[in-house]
Amino acid sequence: MGEPGIAPTSPWALVGVVVLCVMCTAGPGWAQGFVGSRACADCHAEEYERFEKNSKKAHSWDRLATMASKLTKEELEGCYECHTTGYGKGGFVSHEKTPHLADVGCETCHGPGGDHVDAGGDPEAIHKTPDLATCTGCHNEARVGAFGFKPLIHSGAH
């Protein structure tokens, strides 16, 4: 038995404490390195402003929210993959838990930005130029034949 007032510990209790500390110090939205587009604005202000002003992607949650009442939960969750940032990849979870990832943001095309931010903006820590495969994950004939997608031409208006 342990000393009075001191709870016995196990290796699993210590692991739980370490995991909890890492989660708390990582900050909100740093799941799998997703930081949200506003974090990009600190260094990429002009690109961010153009993206916010001109890109439909930057406001994709508004369109999704408009359709939500007409969709089943499963249908709506199917939309999240292409209409939010990082869904199913450690990013967007729900509008309540991860509102900063609710739109299609910078990290949808350029990858999670946590390492890039932590490395002081190291260009090697982010996908500067997305490849066509990144785009066609969502912009493909099965999903958007009628939308007139032009791969890598508009690049999110930035």
Buried (B, 14 or more C-beta within 10 A) or exposed (E): EEEEEEEEEEEEEEEEEEEEEEEEEEEEBBBEBBBBBEBBBEEBEEBBEBBBEEBBBBEBBEEBEEEBEEEEEEEBEEBBBBBBBBBEBBBBBEBEEBBBBBBBBBBBBBBBBBBBBEEEBEEEBBBEEBEEEBBBEBBEEEBEEEEEBEEEEEBBBB
